[in-house]
């Protein structure tokens, strides 16, 4: 369904993404992992159409997304890592704005927005300004906005950020149902335990290049390590964190000597 082919993008002649190629098929939940600065955000911006690649293509159902970006975006639901909401709007008004931009008729839009807010436990807050919402409440509004137009491709960037235990469990169940209906889901997160639980496949990117693409259990078995977190640390050549932590403590203790 979604395919990236040899994506390349540089900034000031410094490569950020190099030859990134992968697919996300209908019904798959694919984890997209990498340390800070690995090229995840740049790749996601190219997939959503916000950034044009210097080379390579993004295809959706075998068509280059840049042939008709508005049509592609009408099939895409996206929850960004940073919540940029209009704080002076209420949750209901924000969903109305998003729905109108998506071309949803007023009557079905009002009904759908109200019902989504109710199901996400925001009914009593739906007419309050978003400025009064907690981080978790804002995240639930973003999730509702991403689902409002019934998309076929979903991209979630740290979607559990700020969610309480119940909301996080609801979201995980929702992902399974959406994937079961044949939607393609790209899931970006640093919470590797959750990725290991819910993703069919994981793609690991480091220094702008894909360094692994396999099922979590296959990666763990192949590397002979206890869990996905250990595999990730090895793949991205992560520094030995225990040693660095000890060095930090040595520094702060020395400063008081």
Number of C-alpha atoms within 10 A of each C-alpha: 18 20 19 20 15 17 23 23 24 15 9 6 7 8 13 20 27 20 16 20 16 16 19 20 19 18 20 22 26 25 29 23 25 26 17 11 13 20 23 23 18 20 25 20 14 20 23 18 17 11 13 19 20 14 14 17 22 25 19 19 12 10 15 15 21 15 10 10 13 13 11 21 16 16 15 20 24 22 22 20 16 11 12 9 16 13 15 13 17 21 32 22 19 22 26 22 14 17 22 14 10 16 11 16 11 12 8 11 21 16 10 19 23 18 15 21 21 14 10 16 14 21 16 9 17 22 13 18 17 23 15 13 18 12 14 17 21 22 24 26 26 23 21 22 24 22 16 20 20 14 18 21 26 23 22 21 21 17 24 22 16 16 18 12 10 8 17 16 13 12 18 16 12 12 20 17 13 20 19 14 12 15 22 25 27 24 23 25 19 16 13 17 12 13 23 18 10 17 20 16 21 24 21 21 25 21 18 23 20 21 15 16 18 15 16 23 14 13 19 18 13 10 14 11 13 10 17 21 17 15 20 22 15 14 16 18 11 11 10 10 10 9 9 11 11 10 12 12 10 11 11 10 10 9 7 6 5
